[in-house]
Amino acid sequence: MTIDWLDGFTIEVRIDDGKTAVISANREGLLSLAMQLTALADQVPGSHIHYDEYNSLEDGSSEMIIVRQQ
């Protein structure tokens, strides 16, 4: 699966109150996520995308893994 990013994207993920995931992104970040989720939907169950501050998220962000279920 190809992971594409629009130029200038920013995405931050944080956990509030120890249980609420908050995803903050600019327009390019939201559109990039939308494209990636659409691509993931066409993959086999168990496929996933892993996001963290080392490969796509802003510094200090929490990790986020999105998994394609049945």
PQR file of N, CA, C, O and H, with PARSE charges and radii, in Angstrom:
ATOM      1  N   MET A   1       0.851  -1.177   0.000 -0.4000 1.5000
ATOM      2  CA  MET A   1       0.000   0.000   0.000 -0.0000 2.0000
ATOM      3  C   MET A   1       0.895   1.237   0.000  0.5500 1.7000
ATOM      4  O   MET A   1       1.860   1.322   0.759 -0.5500 1.4000
ATOM      5  N   THR A   2       0.566   2.170  -0.843 -0.4000 1.5000
ATOM      6  CA  THR A   2       1.309   3.417  -0.930 -0.0000 2.0000
ATOM      7  C   THR A   2       0.737   4.433   0.053  0.5500 1.7000
ATOM      8  O   THR A   2      -0.474   4.642   0.124 -0.5500 1.4000
ATOM      9  H   THR A   2      -0.218   2.101  -1.459  0.4000 1.0000
ATOM     10  N   ILE A   3       1.629   5.052   0.801 -0.4000 1.5000
ATOM     11  CA  ILE A   3       1.232   6.091   1.750 -0.0000 2.0000
ATOM     12  C   ILE A   3       1.647   7.430   1.148  0.5500 1.7000
ATOM     13  O   ILE A   3       2.836   7.738   1.058 -0.5500 1.4000
ATOM     14  H   ILE A   3       2.613   4.882   0.743  0.4000 1.0000
ATOM     15  N   ASP A   4       0.670   8.212   0.743 -0.4000 1.5000
ATOM     16  CA  ASP A   4       0.935   9.515   0.135 -0.0000 2.0000
ATOM     17  C   ASP A   4       0.615  10.641   1.115  0.5500 1.7000
ATOM     18  O   ASP A   4      -0.315  10.553   1.916 -0.5500 1.4000
ATOM     19  H   ASP A   4      -0.295   7.962   0.815  0.4000 1.0000
ATOM     20  N   TRP A   5       1.409  11.691   1.026 -0.4000 1.5000
ATOM     21  CA  TRP A   5       1.219  12.877   1.861 -0.0000 2.0000
ATOM     22  C   TRP A   5       1.152  14.109   0.973  0.5500 1.7000
ATOM     23  O   TRP A   5       1.934  14.237   0.032 -0.5500 1.4000
ATOM     24  H   TRP A   5       2.165  11.762   0.375  0.4000 1.0000
ATOM     25  N   LEU A   6       0.245  14.997   1.255 -0.4000 1.5000
ATOM     26  CA  LEU A   6       0.199  16.279   0.571 -0.0000 2.0000
ATOM     27  C   LEU A   6       1.249  17.204   1.184  0.5500 1.7000
ATOM     28  O   LEU A   6       1.478  17.185   2.393 -0.5500 1.4000
ATOM     29  H   LEU A   6      -0.391  14.893   2.020  0.4000 1.0000
ATOM     30  N   ASP A   7       1.878  18.007   0.342 -0.4000 1.5000
ATOM     31  CA  ASP A   7       2.896  18.943   0.826 -0.0000 2.0000
ATOM     32  C   ASP A   7       2.331  19.853   1.910  0.5500 1.7000
ATOM     33  O   ASP A   7       1.219  20.369   1.802 -0.5500 1.4000
ATOM     34  H   ASP A   7       1.692  18.023  -0.641  0.4000 1.0000
ATOM     35  N   GLY A   8       3.129  20.032   2.955 -0.4000 1.5000
ATOM     36  CA  GLY A   8       2.752  20.949   4.018 -0.0000 2.0000
ATOM     37  C   GLY A   8       1.842  20.362   5.087  0.5500 1.7000
ATOM     38  O   GLY A   8       1.335  21.097   5.933 -0.5500 1.4000
ATOM     39  H   GLY A   8       4.033  19.613   3.042  0.4000 1.0000
ATOM     40  N   PHE A   9       1.623  19.031   5.062 -0.4000 1.5000
ATOM     41  CA  PHE A   9       0.718  18.424   6.046 -0.0000 2.0000
ATOM     42  C   PHE A   9       1.276  18.534   7.463  0.5500 1.7000
ATOM     43  O   PHE A   9       2.489  18.477   7.669 -0.5500 1.4000
ATOM     44  H   PHE A   9       2.035  18.434   4.374  0.4000 1.0000
ATOM     45  N   THR A  10       0.392  18.690   8.421 -0.4000 1.5000
ATOM     46  CA  THR A  10       0.744  18.562   9.837 -0.0000 2.0000
ATOM     47  C   THR A  10      -0.371  17.795  10.530  0.5500 1.7000
ATOM     48  O   THR A  10      -1.557  18.031  10.300 -0.5500 1.4000
ATOM     49  H   THR A  10      -0.592  18.736   8.253  0.4000 1.0000
ATOM     50  N   ILE A  11       0.050  16.867  11.386 -0.4000 1.5000
ATOM     51  CA  ILE A  11      -0.896  16.060  12.157 -0.0000 2.0000
ATOM     52  C   ILE A  11      -0.313  15.864  13.548  0.5500 1.7000
ATOM     53  O   ILE A  11       0.866  15.546  13.702 -0.5500 1.4000
ATOM     54  H   ILE A  11       1.013  16.675  11.572  0.4000 1.0000
ATOM     55  N   GLU A  12      -1.142  16.054  14.541 -0.4000 1.5000
ATOM     56  CA  GLU A  12      -0.748  15.831  15.933 -0.0000 2.0000
ATOM     57  C   GLU A  12      -1.794  14.923  16.574  0.5500 1.7000
ATOM     58  O   GLU A  12      -2.996  15.093  16.368 -0.5500 1.4000
ATOM     59  H   GLU A  12      -2.100  16.312  14.415  0.4000 1.0000
ATOM     60  N   VAL A  13      -1.316  13.957  17.356 -0.4000 1.5000
ATOM     61  CA  VAL A  13      -2.207  13.069  18.102 -0.0000 2.0000
ATOM     62  C   VAL A  13      -1.827  13.167  19.569  0.5500 1.7000
ATOM     63  O   VAL A  13      -0.656  13.059  19.934 -0.5500 1.4000
ATOM     64  H   VAL A  13      -0.340  13.818  17.524  0.4000 1.0000
ATOM     65  N   ARG A  14      -2.835  13.373  20.399 -0.4000 1.5000
ATOM     66  CA  ARG A  14      -2.575  13.396  21.843 -0.0000 2.0000
ATOM     67  C   ARG A  14      -3.706  12.654  22.551  0.5500 1.7000
ATOM     68  O   ARG A  14      -4.808  12.515  22.021 -0.5500 1.4000
ATOM     69  H   ARG A  14      -3.786  13.461  20.102  0.4000 1.0000
ATOM     70  N   ILE A  15      -3.410  12.191  23.735 -0.4000 1.5000
ATOM     71  CA  ILE A  15      -4.394  11.507  24.575 -0.0000 2.0000
ATOM     72  C   ILE A  15      -4.739  12.438  25.733  0.5500 1.7000
ATOM     73  O   ILE A  15      -3.879  12.762  26.552 -0.5500 1.4000
ATOM     74  H   ILE A  15      -2.515  12.304  24.165  0.4000 1.0000
ATOM     75  N   ASP A  16      -5.997  12.865  25.798 -0.4000 1.5000
ATOM     76  CA  ASP A  16      -6.471  13.728  26.883 -0.0000 2.0000
ATOM     77  C   ASP A  16      -7.124  12.877  27.955  0.5500 1.7000
ATOM     78  O   ASP A  16      -7.817  11.907  27.649 -0.5500 1.4000
ATOM     79  H   ASP A  16      -6.695  12.601  25.133  0.4000 1.0000
ATOM     80  N   ASP A  17      -6.907  13.233  29.188 -0.4000 1.5000
ATOM     81  CA  ASP A  17      -7.528  12.559  30.333 -0.0000 2.0000
ATOM     82  C   ASP A  17      -7.245  11.070  30.356  0.5500 1.7000
ATOM     83  O   ASP A  17      -7.987  10.305  30.973 -0.5500 1.4000
ATOM     84  H   ASP A  17      -6.344  14.021  29.436  0.4000 1.0000
ATOM     85  N   GLY A  18      -6.167  10.646  29.683 -0.4000 1.5000
ATOM     86  CA  GLY A  18      -5.792   9.241  29.693 -0.0000 2.0000
ATOM     87  C   GLY A  18      -6.713   8.330  28.895  0.5500 1.7000
ATOM     88  O   GLY A  18      -6.532   7.113  28.924 -0.5500 1.4000
ATOM     89  H   GLY A  18      -5.565  11.267  29.181  0.4000 1.0000
ATOM     90  N   LYS A  19      -7.708   8.884  28.176 -0.4000 1.5000
ATOM     91  CA  LYS A  19      -8.627   8.012  27.448 -0.0000 2.0000
ATOM     92  C   LYS A  19      -9.187   8.586  26.159  0.5500 1.7000
ATOM     93  O   LYS A  19      -9.761   7.839  25.366 -0.5500 1.4000
ATOM     94  H   LYS A  19      -7.855   9.873  28.153  0.4000 1.0000
ATOM     95  N   THR A  20      -9.044   9.871  25.920 -0.4000 1.5000
ATOM     96  CA  THR A  20      -9.623  10.486  24.733 -0.0000 2.0000
ATOM     97  C   THR A  20      -8.523  10.799  23.725  0.5500 1.7000
ATOM     98  O   THR A  20      -7.608  11.568  24.020 -0.5500 1.4000
ATOM     99  H   THR A  20      -8.577  10.478  26.564  0.4000 1.0000
ATOM    100  N   ALA A  21      -8.611  10.199  22.526 -0.4000 1.5000
ATOM    101  CA  ALA A  21      -7.650  10.486  21.461 -0.0000 2.0000
ATOM    102  C   ALA A  21      -8.113  11.731  20.712  0.5500 1.7000
ATOM    103  O   ALA A  21      -9.255  11.806  20.259 -0.5500 1.4000
ATOM    104  H   ALA A  21      -9.355   9.574  22.287  0.4000 1.0000
ATOM    105  N   VAL A  22      -7.218  12.702  20.588 -0.4000 1.5000
ATOM    106  CA  VAL A  22      -7.517  13.936  19.865 -0.0000 2.0000
ATOM    107  C   VAL A  22      -6.546  14.019  18.687  0.5500 1.7000
ATOM    108  O   VAL A  22      -5.329  14.029  18.872 -0.5500 1.4000
ATOM    109  H   VAL A  22      -6.290  12.641  20.957  0.4000 1.0000
ATOM    110  N   ILE A  23      -7.099  14.078  17.479 -0.4000 1.5000
ATOM    111  CA  ILE A  23      -6.288  14.207  16.275 -0.0000 2.0000
ATOM    112  C   ILE A  23      -6.499  15.625  15.747  0.5500 1.7000
ATOM    113  O   ILE A  23      -7.623  16.013  15.427 -0.5500 1.4000
ATOM    114  H   ILE A  23      -8.088  14.070  17.328  0.4000 1.0000
ATOM    115  N   SER A  24      -5.414  16.394  15.656 -0.4000 1.5000
ATOM    116  CA  SER A  24      -5.466  17.764  15.142 -0.0000 2.0000
ATOM    117  C   SER A  24      -4.628  17.807  13.876  0.5500 1.7000
ATOM    118  O   SER A  24      -3.481  17.360  13.868 -0.5500 1.4000
ATOM    119  H   SER A  24      -4.501  16.078  15.916  0.4000 1.0000
ATOM    120  N   ALA A  25      -5.203  18.347  12.803 -0.4000 1.5000
ATOM    121  CA  ALA A  25      -4.475  18.395  11.538 -0.0000 2.0000
ATOM    122  C   ALA A  25      -4.908  19.600  10.728  0.5500 1.7000
ATOM    123  O   ALA A  25      -6.027  20.094  10.861 -0.5500 1.4000
ATOM    124  H   ALA A  25      -6.135  18.710  12.810  0.4000 1.0000
ATOM    125  N   ASN A  26      -3.997  20.061   9.886 -0.4000 1.5000
ATOM    126  CA  ASN A  26      -4.370  21.112   8.951 -0.0000 2.0000
ATOM    127  C   ASN A  26      -5.085  20.460   7.757  0.5500 1.7000
ATOM    128  O   ASN A  26      -5.267  19.243   7.729 -0.5500 1.4000
ATOM    129  H   ASN A  26      -3.087  19.660   9.778  0.4000 1.0000
ATOM    130  N   ARG A  27      -5.482  21.264   6.789 -0.4000 1.5000
ATOM    131  CA  ARG A  27      -6.235  20.771   5.637 -0.0000 2.0000
ATOM    132  C   ARG A  27      -5.481  19.659   4.917  0.5500 1.7000
ATOM    133  O   ARG A  27      -6.050  18.619   4.586 -0.5500 1.4000
ATOM    134  H   ARG A  27      -5.334  22.253   6.812  0.4000 1.0000
ATOM    135  N   GLU A  28      -4.185  19.894   4.677 -0.4000 1.5000
ATOM    136  CA  GLU A  28      -3.367  18.902   3.967 -0.0000 2.0000
ATOM    137  C   GLU A  28      -3.236  17.618   4.773  0.5500 1.7000
ATOM    138  O   GLU A  28      -3.210  16.525   4.207 -0.5500 1.4000
ATOM    139  H   GLU A  28      -3.722  20.738   4.946  0.4000 1.0000
ATOM    140  N   GLY A  29      -3.156  17.746   6.086 -0.4000 1.5000
ATOM    141  CA  GLY A  29      -3.084  16.565   6.942 -0.0000 2.0000
ATOM    142  C   GLY A  29      -4.369  15.761   6.913  0.5500 1.7000
ATOM    143  O   GLY A  29      -4.335  14.533   6.826 -0.5500 1.4000
ATOM    144  H   GLY A  29      -3.177  18.634   6.546  0.4000 1.0000
ATOM    145  N   LEU A  30      -5.506  16.446   6.986 -0.4000 1.5000
ATOM    146  CA  LEU A  30      -6.800  15.748   6.941 -0.0000 2.0000
ATOM    147  C   LEU A  30      -7.015  15.059   5.604  0.5500 1.7000
ATOM    148  O   LEU A  30      -7.482  13.921   5.560 -0.5500 1.4000
ATOM    149  H   LEU A  30      -5.534  17.443   7.056  0.4000 1.0000
ATOM    150  N   LEU A  31      -6.679  15.737   4.512 -0.4000 1.5000
ATOM    151  CA  LEU A  31      -6.828  15.119   3.196 -0.0000 2.0000
ATOM    152  C   LEU A  31      -5.881  13.931   3.027  0.5500 1.7000
ATOM    153  O   LEU A  31      -6.257  12.924   2.428 -0.5500 1.4000
ATOM    154  H   LEU A  31      -6.300  16.662   4.548  0.4000 1.0000
ATOM    155  N   SER A  32      -4.664  14.037   3.548 -0.4000 1.5000
ATOM    156  CA  SER A  32      -3.718  12.920   3.497 -0.0000 2.0000
ATOM    157  C   SER A  32      -4.258  11.724   4.268  0.5500 1.7000
ATOM    158  O   SER A  32      -4.210  10.595   3.780 -0.5500 1.4000
ATOM    159  H   SER A  32      -4.359  14.856   4.035  0.4000 1.0000
ATOM    160  N   LEU A  33      -4.773  11.967   5.474 -0.4000 1.5000
ATOM    161  CA  LEU A  33      -5.360  10.877   6.258 -0.0000 2.0000
ATOM    162  C   LEU A  33      -6.537  10.250   5.526  0.5500 1.7000
ATOM    163  O   LEU A  33      -6.685   9.028   5.522 -0.5500 1.4000
ATOM    164  H   LEU A  33      -4.812  12.885   5.871  0.4000 1.0000
ATOM    165  N   ALA A  34      -7.368  11.068   4.911 -0.4000 1.5000
ATOM    166  CA  ALA A  34      -8.526  10.555   4.176 -0.0000 2.0000
ATOM    167  C   ALA A  34      -8.082   9.633   3.039  0.5500 1.7000
ATOM    168  O   ALA A  34      -8.675   8.572   2.841 -0.5500 1.4000
ATOM    169  H   ALA A  34      -7.247  12.061   4.914  0.4000 1.0000
ATOM    170  N   MET A  35      -7.058  10.020   2.299 -0.4000 1.5000
ATOM    171  CA  MET A  35      -6.548   9.182   1.207 -0.0000 2.0000
ATOM    172  C   MET A  35      -5.986   7.862   1.746  0.5500 1.7000
ATOM    173  O   MET A  35      -6.195   6.800   1.160 -0.5500 1.4000
ATOM    174  H   MET A  35      -6.576  10.882   2.460  0.4000 1.0000
ATOM    175  N   GLN A  36      -5.280   7.949   2.858 -0.4000 1.5000
ATOM    176  CA  GLN A  36      -4.672   6.757   3.431 -0.0000 2.0000
ATOM    177  C   GLN A  36      -5.721   5.813   4.004  0.5500 1.7000
ATOM    178  O   GLN A  36      -5.587   4.597   3.868 -0.5500 1.4000
ATOM    179  H   GLN A  36      -5.110   8.812   3.334  0.4000 1.0000
ATOM    180  N   LEU A  37      -6.757   6.342   4.641 -0.4000 1.5000
ATOM    181  CA  LEU A  37      -7.822   5.501   5.172 -0.0000 2.0000
ATOM    182  C   LEU A  37      -8.595   4.831   4.043  0.5500 1.7000
ATOM    183  O   LEU A  37      -9.005   3.677   4.169 -0.5500 1.4000
ATOM    184  H   LEU A  37      -6.865   7.330   4.752  0.4000 1.0000
ATOM    185  N   THR A  38      -8.794   5.546   2.947 -0.4000 1.5000
ATOM    186  CA  THR A  38      -9.456   4.956   1.782 -0.0000 2.0000
ATOM    187  C   THR A  38      -8.622   3.810   1.225  0.5500 1.7000
ATOM    188  O   THR A  38      -9.161   2.756   0.888 -0.5500 1.4000
ATOM    189  H   THR A  38      -8.461   6.483   2.845  0.4000 1.0000
ATOM    190  N   ALA A  39      -7.316   4.007   1.128 -0.4000 1.5000
ATOM    191  CA  ALA A  39      -6.428   2.947   0.649 -0.0000 2.0000
ATOM    192  C   ALA A  39      -6.432   1.756   1.605  0.5500 1.7000
ATOM    193  O   ALA A  39      -6.428   0.605   1.167 -0.5500 1.4000
ATOM    194  H   ALA A  39      -6.877   4.863   1.402  0.4000 1.0000
ATOM    195  N   LEU A  40      -6.439   2.031   2.905 -0.4000 1.5000
ATOM    196  CA  LEU A  40      -6.451   0.958   3.903 -0.0000 2.0000
ATOM    197  C   LEU A  40      -7.740   0.150   3.822  0.5500 1.7000
ATOM    198  O   LEU A  40      -7.716  -1.063   4.031 -0.5500 1.4000
ATOM    199  H   LEU A  40      -6.441   2.966   3.260  0.4000 1.0000
ATOM    200  N   ALA A  41      -8.847   0.787   3.528 -0.4000 1.5000
ATOM    201  CA  ALA A  41     -10.135   0.096   3.421 -0.0000 2.0000
ATOM    202  C   ALA A  41     -10.119  -0.961   2.330  0.5500 1.7000
ATOM    203  O   ALA A  41     -10.874  -1.931   2.403 -0.5500 1.4000
ATOM    204  H   ALA A  41      -8.866   1.773   3.359  0.4000 1.0000
ATOM    205  N   ASP A  42      -9.273  -0.794   1.322 -0.4000 1.5000
ATOM    206  CA  ASP A  42      -9.181  -1.742   0.214 -0.0000 2.0000
ATOM    207  C   ASP A  42      -8.173  -2.858   0.460  0.5500 1.7000
ATOM    208  O   ASP A  42      -7.987  -3.721  -0.398 -0.5500 1.4000
ATOM    209  H   ASP A  42      -8.660  -0.007   1.263  0.4000 1.0000
ATOM    210  N   GLN A  43      -7.524  -2.852   1.615 -0.4000 1.5000
ATOM    211  CA  GLN A  43      -6.533  -3.878   1.947 -0.0000 2.0000
ATOM    212  C   GLN A  43      -7.197  -5.059   2.658  0.5500 1.7000
ATOM    213  O   GLN A  43      -8.376  -5.005   3.009 -0.5500 1.4000
ATOM    214  H   GLN A  43      -7.675  -2.151   2.312  0.4000 1.0000
ATOM    215  N   VAL A  44      -6.425  -6.117   2.861 -0.4000 1.5000
ATOM    216  CA  VAL A  44      -6.944  -7.299   3.545 -0.0000 2.0000
ATOM    217  C   VAL A  44      -7.051  -7.027   5.045  0.5500 1.7000
ATOM    218  O   VAL A  44      -6.293  -6.220   5.583 -0.5500 1.4000
ATOM    219  H   VAL A  44      -5.467  -6.160   2.576  0.4000 1.0000
ATOM    220  N   PRO A  45      -7.994  -7.699   5.726 -0.5600 1.5000
ATOM    221  CA  PRO A  45      -8.093  -7.547   7.184  0.2800 2.0000
ATOM    222  C   PRO A  45      -6.735  -7.815   7.849  0.5500 1.7000
ATOM    223  O   PRO A  45      -5.993  -8.715   7.456 -0.5500 1.4000
ATOM    224  N   GLY A  46      -6.448  -7.021   8.844 -0.4000 1.5000
ATOM    225  CA  GLY A  46      -5.172  -7.128   9.551 -0.0000 2.0000
ATOM    226  C   GLY A  46      -4.141  -6.120   9.058  0.5500 1.7000
ATOM    227  O   GLY A  46      -3.161  -5.844   9.749 -0.5500 1.4000
ATOM    228  H   GLY A  46      -7.051  -6.290   9.163  0.4000 1.0000
ATOM    229  N   SER A  47      -4.358  -5.570   7.868 -0.4000 1.5000
ATOM    230  CA  SER A  47      -3.454  -4.530   7.376 -0.0000 2.0000
ATOM    231  C   SER A  47      -3.570  -3.322   8.297  0.5500 1.7000
ATOM    232  O   SER A  47      -4.618  -3.081   8.898 -0.5500 1.4000
ATOM    233  H   SER A  47      -5.155  -5.794   7.306  0.4000 1.0000
ATOM    234  N   HIS A  48      -2.495  -2.577   8.398 -0.4000 1.5000
ATOM    235  CA  HIS A  48      -2.527  -1.427   9.301 -0.0000 2.0000
ATOM    236  C   HIS A  48      -1.587  -0.327   8.826  0.5500 1.7000
ATOM    237  O   HIS A  48      -0.705  -0.549   7.996 -0.5500 1.4000
ATOM    238  H   HIS A  48      -1.644  -2.772   7.910  0.4000 1.0000
ATOM    239  N   ILE A  49      -1.802   0.857   9.373 -0.4000 1.5000
ATOM    240  CA  ILE A  49      -0.896   1.990   9.181 -0.0000 2.0000
ATOM    241  C   ILE A  49      -0.469   2.454  10.565  0.5500 1.7000
ATOM    242  O   ILE A  49      -1.299   2.664  11.449 -0.5500 1.4000
ATOM    243  H   ILE A  49      -2.518   1.037  10.047  0.4000 1.0000
ATOM    244  N   HIS A  50       0.824   2.608  10.735 -0.4000 1.5000
ATOM    245  CA  HIS A  50       1.397   3.028  12.009 -0.0000 2.0000
ATOM    246  C   HIS A  50       1.912   4.456  11.865  0.5500 1.7000
ATOM    247  O   HIS A  50       2.727   4.749  10.989 -0.5500 1.4000
ATOM    248  H   HIS A  50       1.499   2.437  10.017  0.4000 1.0000
ATOM    249  N   TYR A  51       1.438   5.322  12.715 -0.4000 1.5000
ATOM    250  CA  TYR A  51       1.859   6.724  12.713 -0.0000 2.0000
ATOM    251  C   TYR A  51       2.558   7.026  14.035  0.5500 1.7000
ATOM    252  O   TYR A  51       2.107   6.595  15.096 -0.5500 1.4000
ATOM    253  H   TYR A  51       0.776   5.085  13.426  0.4000 1.0000
ATOM    254  N   ASP A  52       3.666   7.770  13.963 -0.4000 1.5000
ATOM    255  CA  ASP A  52       4.317   8.259  15.179 -0.0000 2.0000
ATOM    256  C   ASP A  52       5.121   9.510  14.836  0.5500 1.7000
ATOM    257  O   ASP A  52       5.172   9.931  13.680 -0.5500 1.4000
ATOM    258  H   ASP A  52       4.032   8.120  13.101  0.4000 1.0000
ATOM    259  N   GLU A  53       5.740  10.090  15.843 -0.4000 1.5000
ATOM    260  CA  GLU A  53       6.445  11.355  15.634 -0.0000 2.0000
ATOM    261  C   GLU A  53       7.708  11.177  14.794  0.5500 1.7000
ATOM    262  O   GLU A  53       8.288  12.170  14.355 -0.5500 1.4000
ATOM    263  H   GLU A  53       5.699   9.747  16.782  0.4000 1.0000
ATOM    264  N   TYR A  54       8.146   9.947  14.560 -0.4000 1.5000
ATOM    265  CA  TYR A  54       9.358   9.706  13.786 -0.0000 2.0000
ATOM    266  C   TYR A  54       9.089   9.532  12.293  0.5500 1.7000
ATOM    267  O   TYR A  54      10.017   9.607  11.487 -0.5500 1.4000
ATOM    268  H   TYR A  54       7.674   9.140  14.917  0.4000 1.0000
ATOM    269  N   ASN A  55       7.819   9.298  11.912 -0.4000 1.5000
ATOM    270  CA  ASN A  55       7.560   9.098  10.487 -0.0000 2.0000
ATOM    271  C   ASN A  55       6.438   9.960   9.917  0.5500 1.7000
ATOM    272  O   ASN A  55       6.276  10.009   8.697 -0.5500 1.4000
ATOM    273  H   ASN A  55       7.065   9.237  12.567  0.4000 1.0000
ATOM    274  N   SER A  56       5.667  10.634  10.745 -0.4000 1.5000
ATOM    275  CA  SER A  56       4.586  11.421  10.143 -0.0000 2.0000
ATOM    276  C   SER A  56       3.924  12.424  11.082  0.5500 1.7000
ATOM    277  O   SER A  56       3.385  13.425  10.612 -0.5500 1.4000
ATOM    278  H   SER A  56       5.799  10.594  11.736  0.4000 1.0000
ATOM    279  N   LEU A  57       3.947  12.195  12.363 -0.4000 1.5000
ATOM    280  CA  LEU A  57       3.243  13.081  13.294 -0.0000 2.0000
ATOM    281  C   LEU A  57       4.177  14.152  13.855  0.5500 1.7000
ATOM    282  O   LEU A  57       5.400  14.016  13.819 -0.5500 1.4000
ATOM    283  H   LEU A  57       4.385  11.381  12.745  0.4000 1.0000
ATOM    284  N   GLU A  58       3.578  15.204  14.367 -0.4000 1.5000
ATOM    285  CA  GLU A  58       4.347  16.288  14.979 -0.0000 2.0000
ATOM    286  C   GLU A  58       5.081  15.783  16.220  0.5500 1.7000
ATOM    287  O   GLU A  58       4.650  14.826  16.864 -0.5500 1.4000
ATOM    288  H   GLU A  58       2.585  15.315  14.397  0.4000 1.0000
ATOM    289  N   ASP A  59       6.190  16.437  16.544 -0.4000 1.5000
ATOM    290  CA  ASP A  59       6.966  16.081  17.736 -0.0000 2.0000
ATOM    291  C   ASP A  59       6.075  16.078  18.968  0.5500 1.7000
ATOM    292  O   ASP A  59       5.236  16.963  19.138 -0.5500 1.4000
ATOM    293  H   ASP A  59       6.540  17.215  16.021  0.4000 1.0000
ATOM    294  N   GLY A  60       6.258  15.086  19.821 -0.4000 1.5000
ATOM    295  CA  GLY A  60       5.498  14.982  21.054 -0.0000 2.0000
ATOM    296  C   GLY A  60       4.161  14.287  20.901  0.5500 1.7000
ATOM    297  O   GLY A  60       3.441  14.110  21.884 -0.5500 1.4000
ATOM    298  H   GLY A  60       6.940  14.367  19.683  0.4000 1.0000
ATOM    299  N   SER A  61       3.812  13.887  19.676 -0.4000 1.5000
ATOM    300  CA  SER A  61       2.530  13.216  19.447 -0.0000 2.0000
ATOM    301  C   SER A  61       2.533  11.801  20.020  0.5500 1.7000
ATOM    302  O   SER A  61       3.583  11.167  20.131 -0.5500 1.4000
ATOM    303  H   SER A  61       4.396  14.030  18.878  0.4000 1.0000
ATOM    304  N   SER A  62       1.362  11.323  20.376 -0.4000 1.5000
ATOM    305  CA  SER A  62       1.178   9.928  20.766 -0.0000 2.0000
ATOM    306  C   SER A  62       1.164   9.075  19.503  0.5500 1.7000
ATOM    307  O   SER A  62       0.809   9.551  18.425 -0.5500 1.4000
ATOM    308  H   SER A  62       0.510  11.838  20.285  0.4000 1.0000
ATOM    309  N   GLU A  63       1.554   7.813  19.646 -0.4000 1.5000
ATOM    310  CA  GLU A  63       1.485   6.891  18.516 -0.0000 2.0000
ATOM    311  C   GLU A  63       0.030   6.610  18.164  0.5500 1.7000
ATOM    312  O   GLU A  63      -0.857   6.672  19.015 -0.5500 1.4000
ATOM    313  H   GLU A  63       1.843   7.426  20.521  0.4000 1.0000
ATOM    314  N   MET A  64      -0.192   6.302  16.893 -0.4000 1.5000
ATOM    315  CA  MET A  64      -1.540   5.944  16.445 -0.0000 2.0000
ATOM    316  C   MET A  64      -1.389   4.810  15.434  0.5500 1.7000
ATOM    317  O   MET A  64      -0.618   4.921  14.480 -0.5500 1.4000
ATOM    318  H   MET A  64       0.529   6.252  16.201  0.4000 1.0000
ATOM    319  N   ILE A  65      -2.124   3.725  15.645 -0.4000 1.5000
ATOM    320  CA  ILE A  65      -2.151   2.609  14.716 -0.0000 2.0000
ATOM    321  C   ILE A  65      -3.600   2.402  14.294  0.5500 1.7000
ATOM    322  O   ILE A  65      -4.487   2.273  15.139 -0.5500 1.4000
ATOM    323  H   ILE A  65      -2.749   3.635  16.420  0.4000 1.0000
ATOM    324  N   ILE A  66      -3.837   2.371  12.981 -0.4000 1.5000
ATOM    325  CA  ILE A  66      -5.170   2.142  12.453 -0.0000 2.0000
ATOM    326  C   ILE A  66      -5.151   0.796  11.742  0.5500 1.7000
ATOM    327  O   ILE A  66      -4.334   0.575  10.848 -0.5500 1.4000
ATOM    328  H   ILE A  66      -3.117   2.476  12.295  0.4000 1.0000
ATOM    329  N   VAL A  67      -6.059  -0.114  12.140 -0.4000 1.5000
ATOM    330  CA  VAL A  67      -6.075  -1.485  11.645 -0.0000 2.0000
ATOM    331  C   VAL A  67      -7.350  -1.740  10.857  0.5500 1.7000
ATOM    332  O   VAL A  67      -8.438  -1.348  11.276 -0.5500 1.4000
ATOM    333  H   VAL A  67      -6.723   0.066  12.866  0.4000 1.0000
ATOM    334  N   ARG A  68      -7.209  -2.396   9.722 -0.4000 1.5000
ATOM    335  CA  ARG A  68      -8.341  -2.816   8.891 -0.0000 2.0000
ATOM    336  C   ARG A  68      -8.905  -4.102   9.477  0.5500 1.7000
ATOM    337  O   ARG A  68      -8.225  -5.128   9.501 -0.5500 1.4000
ATOM    338  H   ARG A  68      -6.324  -2.714   9.381  0.4000 1.0000
ATOM    339  N   GLN A  69     -10.146  -4.047   9.949 -0.4000 1.5000
ATOM    340  CA  GLN A  69     -10.829  -5.235  10.464 -0.0000 2.0000
ATOM    341  C   GLN A  69     -11.591  -5.918   9.341  0.5500 1.7000
ATOM    342  O   GLN A  69     -11.496  -5.534   8.176 -0.5500 1.4000
ATOM    343  H   GLN A  69     -10.698  -3.214   9.930  0.4000 1.0000
ATOM    344  N   GLN A  70     -12.358  -6.949   9.723 -0.4000 1.5000
ATOM    345  CA  GLN A  70     -13.191  -7.686   8.743 -0.0000 2.0000
ATOM    346  C   GLN A  70     -14.150  -6.787   8.030  0.5500 1.7000
ATOM    347  O   GLN A  70     -14.914  -7.248   7.182 -0.5500 1.4000
ATOM    348  H   GLN A  70     -12.436  -7.261  10.670  0.4000 1.0000
TER
END
